[in-house]
Amino acid sequence: MQTVFACDSQDLSSMSDMQLANRLTKELIVDLNIQEGYGLCYFLNVSPCYYNYLAVWRWVMAWVESDNAQAFSAGSYDDVYHEIRADFIKQFPVRSL
């Protein structure tokens, strides 16, 4: 799967944490078709005052500032995006039939 807001690894190394969080958040929202509203904050362990888009941004920002992103700082943007996407999806319970 190709990322929506692709950039090369040179851009990744020159991006601030805020720029990276903004880009990753926008891409997650588009890629996963996240809707407006409330409720995601409970799965993402962020304050319940956040609506979905801001809850995703807050979670992504915490991820970028953590050691998770440090391990991928030498990789490409696509590598970082796929890792954060996988971590994001793990935040939600698996539906059993």
C-alpha positions as CSV (number, residue, x, y, z in Angstrom):
1,M,0.0,0.0,0.0
2,Q,1.4,3.4,-0.9
3,T,1.1,6.2,1.5
4,V,-1.2,9.1,0.7
5,F,1.1,11.9,1.7
6,A,4.4,10.4,0.6
7,C,7.7,12.0,1.3
8,D,11.3,10.8,1.0
9,S,13.6,9.9,3.9
10,Q,15.4,13.2,3.5
11,D,12.2,15.1,4.4
12,L,11.7,12.8,7.4
13,S,15.1,13.7,8.9
14,S,14.4,17.4,8.5
15,M,10.9,17.3,10.0
16,S,10.1,18.4,13.5
17,D,8.1,16.1,15.8
18,M,5.1,18.4,15.3
19,Q,5.4,18.2,11.5
20,L,5.8,14.5,11.5
21,A,2.8,14.0,13.9
22,N,0.6,16.3,11.7
23,R,1.5,14.4,8.6
24,L,1.1,10.9,10.2
25,T,-2.2,11.9,11.7
26,K,-3.6,13.2,8.4
27,E,-2.6,10.0,6.7
28,L,-4.1,7.8,9.3
29,I,-7.4,9.7,9.2
30,V,-7.6,9.3,5.4
31,D,-6.2,5.8,5.2
32,L,-8.4,4.3,8.0
33,N,-11.4,6.5,7.2
34,I,-11.7,7.8,10.7
35,Q,-15.0,9.7,11.2
36,E,-15.7,12.8,13.2
37,G,-17.2,12.4,16.6
38,Y,-16.1,11.1,20.0
39,G,-15.1,7.7,21.4
40,L,-11.7,6.9,20.0
41,C,-10.1,8.6,23.1
42,Y,-11.2,5.7,25.2
43,F,-9.2,3.2,23.1
44,L,-6.2,5.5,22.7
45,N,-5.9,6.3,26.4
46,V,-6.0,10.1,25.8
47,S,-8.2,12.6,27.6
48,P,-12.0,12.0,26.9
49,C,-12.3,15.7,26.1
50,Y,-10.8,15.1,22.6
51,Y,-12.9,14.5,19.6
52,N,-11.7,11.7,17.3
53,Y,-9.4,13.7,15.0
54,L,-7.7,15.4,17.9
55,A,-7.5,12.1,19.9
56,V,-5.7,10.5,17.0
57,W,-3.3,13.5,16.8
58,R,-2.6,13.4,20.5
59,W,-1.9,9.6,20.4
60,V,0.4,10.1,17.3
61,M,2.2,13.0,19.0
62,A,2.9,10.8,22.1
63,W,4.1,8.0,19.8
64,V,6.4,10.3,17.9
65,E,7.9,11.7,21.1
66,S,8.4,8.2,22.5
67,D,11.1,5.7,21.9
68,N,9.0,4.0,19.2
69,A,9.8,6.7,16.7
70,Q,13.4,6.9,17.7
71,A,14.0,3.4,16.3
72,F,12.7,4.4,12.9
73,S,14.3,7.8,12.6
74,A,16.9,6.4,10.2
75,G,14.2,4.7,8.1
76,S,11.9,6.2,5.4
77,Y,8.6,7.9,6.0
78,D,6.8,4.8,4.7
79,D,8.5,2.6,7.2
80,V,7.5,5.0,10.1
81,Y,3.9,5.2,8.7
82,H,3.4,1.5,8.5
83,E,4.8,0.9,12.0
84,I,2.6,3.6,13.5
85,R,-0.4,2.3,11.6
86,A,0.1,-1.2,13.0
87,D,0.5,0.2,16.5
88,F,-2.6,2.3,16.1
89,I,-4.7,-0.7,15.0
90,K,-3.5,-2.7,18.0
91,Q,-5.1,-0.1,20.3
92,F,-8.6,-1.5,19.4
93,P,-10.1,-4.7,20.6
94,V,-10.3,-7.6,18.2
95,R,-13.8,-8.5,17.3
96,S,-14.6,-12.2,17.9
97,L,-17.4,-14.0,16.2
